[in-house]
Amino acid sequence: MAAKALGGKCRDIGDHRNVFVASRRLANLNNTEVRPLRAPTRPACLGDCQTGVHELLPQGNSITFIEVTKMASSDIQEIKALNAKYNFSLDEGNADAWASCFTADGAFNAALGGSKLKGTEQLKAFVPTCIATFGTMYHLTTNEIISVDGENARQKCYLQFFAKKDGALDGYICVYDDWLERENGAWKYSRRDVATKDKFTHLKD
């Protein structure tokens, strides 16, 4: 009797709206109160979500821990775009563009021979040295953990780095540890540290 009065809509349980309509009609028969079904709460997530990634990552991991705070998604996208500019500029040998990813007094603590660079001119000079050492390069950054606090930010991310020279193709897994500042309205690295975690040699071309 009730199913017939509901017109069969209660069978579509995949649609919350139909379930609610069917439930309200059934409630009218029984004089009971029915409230709309709520979608399940989404878990905290990484990257573009604006909640704490610390809820997902276990404590005591081997890399420096960064607690993600609430922030505008535009900040996250701008910092990711900065990462991409850094990668392409270095791979393409554009020293000016690569150095412009840093603040005027920005520092880069490189894995290459323990190089410690500071300031635009030293950063520019590093690019040809890097090309001479590694040859053709491909930088790919992933797993960004970003925390913004006003005009400052912190980032931790993986670097997958591949280099091809003299017919040999090698790969590296590294971690970037970044400090960022807004300079003239744009996010830039004020300090970037890189640590090599593993190396893969003699990869197939």
C-alpha positions in Angstrom: 0.0 0.0 0.0 2.8 2.5 1.0 5.0 1.5 -1.9 2.1 2.1 -4.3 1.4 5.5 -2.8 5.1 6.5 -3.2 5.1 5.7 -6.9 8.1 3.5 -6.6 10.5 6.3 -6.0 11.9 4.8 -2.9 13.7 2.2 -5.0 16.2 4.7 -6.3 18.4 4.9 -3.2 21.3 6.2 -5.3 19.7 9.6 -5.6 19.4 11.4 -2.2 16.8 13.7 -3.6 14.5 10.9 -4.5 15.1 9.2 -1.2 14.1 12.3 0.6 11.0 12.9 -1.5 9.9 9.3 -1.0 10.7 9.5 2.8 8.6 12.7 3.2 5.7 11.1 1.4 5.9 8.1 3.7 6.2 10.4 6.7 3.0 12.2 5.8 1.3 8.8 6.1 2.8 8.2 9.5 2.8 11.8 10.8 6.6 11.6 11.5 9.3 14.1 10.9 11.9 13.4 8.2 15.1 15.4 7.6 17.1 15.4 4.3 19.9 12.9 4.0 23.4 14.4 4.2 26.3 13.5 2.0 29.1 11.7 3.9 31.8 13.9 5.3 34.8 14.1 3.0 38.2 13.1 4.6 41.0 15.6 4.8 43.2 15.4 1.7 46.5 16.6 0.3 47.3 19.3 -2.2 44.4 21.5 -3.1 42.3 20.7 0.0 42.2 23.4 2.6 42.3 21.1 5.7 45.1 19.7 7.7 47.2 17.1 6.0 48.7 16.2 9.4 45.5 14.2 10.0 46.5 11.8 7.2 50.3 11.6 7.6 51.8 9.5 10.4 53.9 11.2 12.9 57.6 10.5 13.2 58.3 10.2 9.4 61.9 10.6 8.2 61.4 14.0 6.4 60.9 17.3 8.0 57.2 17.6 8.9 55.0 20.5 7.7 51.6 21.0 9.1 49.2 22.3 6.4 47.0 25.2 7.5 43.9 26.7 5.9 44.9 28.7 2.9 43.5 30.1 -0.4 43.6 27.7 -3.3 45.1 30.5 -5.4 48.2 30.4 -3.2 48.6 26.7 -3.8 48.2 27.1 -7.5 50.7 30.0 -7.7 53.3 28.0 -5.8 52.8 24.9 -8.0 53.2 27.2 -11.0 56.4 28.5 -9.5 57.6 24.9 -9.2 56.8 24.3 -12.9 58.6 27.5 -14.0 61.7 26.5 -11.9 61.7 23.0 -13.6 61.3 24.1 -17.2 63.7 27.1 -16.8 66.5 24.9 -15.5 65.8 22.1 -18.1 65.9 24.6 -20.9 69.0 26.4 -19.7 67.2 29.8 -19.1 69.4 31.2 -16.3 67.5 34.5 -16.0 64.1 32.8 -15.7 65.4 30.3 -13.2 67.1 32.9 -11.0 63.9 34.9 -11.0 62.1 32.0 -9.2 64.1 33.2 -6.1 63.9 36.4 -4.1 66.7 38.9 -4.7 68.7 37.5 -1.8 67.4 33.9 -2.3 69.5 30.9 -1.3 69.8 27.5 -3.0 71.6 24.7 -1.2 72.2 22.3 -4.0 73.0 18.6 -4.0 75.7 19.3 -6.7 78.9 19.3 -4.8 77.3 20.8 -1.8 76.9 24.1 -3.7 75.5 26.9 -1.5 74.3 29.8 -3.7 72.9 33.2 -2.6 71.7 36.1 -4.7 70.6 36.5 -8.3 74.1 36.5 -9.9 75.3 33.3 -8.2 72.0 31.6 -9.1 72.4 32.6 -12.8 76.0 31.3 -12.9 74.9 27.9 -11.5 72.7 27.0 -14.6 75.6 26.5 -17.1 77.5 24.6 -14.4 74.5 22.3 -13.9 74.1 21.7 -17.6 77.8 20.9 -18.0 77.6 18.4 -15.2 74.3 16.6 -16.1 73.7 17.3 -19.8 70.1 17.1 -20.8 67.9 17.4 -17.6 64.3 16.7 -16.7 62.9 18.0 -13.4 59.5 16.7 -12.2 58.1 17.7 -8.8 55.2 15.8 -7.1 53.6 15.3 -3.7 53.6 19.0 -2.7 52.8 19.7 0.9 52.3 23.5 1.2 51.6 25.7 4.2 50.9 29.4 3.9 51.2 32.0 6.7 50.5 35.5 5.4 53.3 36.6 3.2 55.4 33.5 3.9 55.0 29.8 3.0 56.7 26.4 3.4 56.8 23.6 1.0 58.0 20.0 1.0 57.9 18.0 -2.3 59.6 15.2 -4.2 61.9 15.8 -7.1 62.2 13.1 -9.8 65.3 14.1 -11.7 66.6 12.5 -14.9 69.8 13.4 -16.6 71.2 12.2 -20.0 74.8 12.7 -20.9 77.2 10.8 -23.1 74.6 8.2 -23.9 73.9 7.4 -20.2 70.6 8.0 -18.7 70.5 8.3 -14.9 67.6 9.0 -12.5 67.4 10.5 -9.0 64.8 10.7 -6.2 65.3 13.9 -4.2 63.3 16.0 -1.7 63.0 19.8 -1.8 62.5 21.7 1.4 61.4 25.2 0.6 60.9 28.6 2.3 58.9 31.1 0.2 58.0 34.8 0.4 55.9 37.2 -1.6 58.1 39.6 -3.4 56.3 42.3 -5.4 53.1 40.3 -5.2 54.6 37.0 -6.5 55.6 33.9 -4.6 59.3 33.1 -4.8 61.8 30.9 -3.0 63.7 32.7 -0.3 65.5 29.4 0.4 65.5 26.0 -1.3 67.3 22.9 0.0 67.6 19.7 -2.0 68.6 16.3 -0.6 69.2 13.2 -2.8 67.4 10.1 -1.5 68.2 7.5 -4.1 69.8 7.1 -7.6 69.1 4.9 -10.5 71.9 4.3 -13.0 72.1 3.0 -16.5 68.5 3.4 -17.4 67.3 2.5 -20.8 67.1 5.3 -23.3 
